[in-house]
Amino acid sequence: MVRKLFSELTEGELYQIVKDALNEVLTNNQSQQPTAQTTESEKLLKCNEVAELLSVSAGTVGLWKSSGKIPFYRISNKVYYKYSEILEVLKKGNL
């Protein structure tokens, strides 16, 4: 015998049931996945963090970026710098 469970639900009730079920699945899925450990060398830094690390102004970091002295990554219109690459530029003495 097949039961018709949804025939007596309003659209709003069905929406809420589906929403609650999805939230439960997403919550359970997040708690079961291991968290990714980012190593220090893979860490992405913002401009102000690079400036603080190198004891220079954010404007100087921007000039180095524009001139190609330091590599950068653009993610969703934001600029990031890889920690390991900043250290490599320092070791080479290219700043």
Secondary structure, DSSP 8 states (H G I E B T S, - for coil): ----SGGG--HHHHHHHHHHHHHHHHHHHHHHS------GGG-EE-HHHHHHHHTS-HHHHHHHHHHTSS--EEETTEEEEEHHHHHHHHHHT--
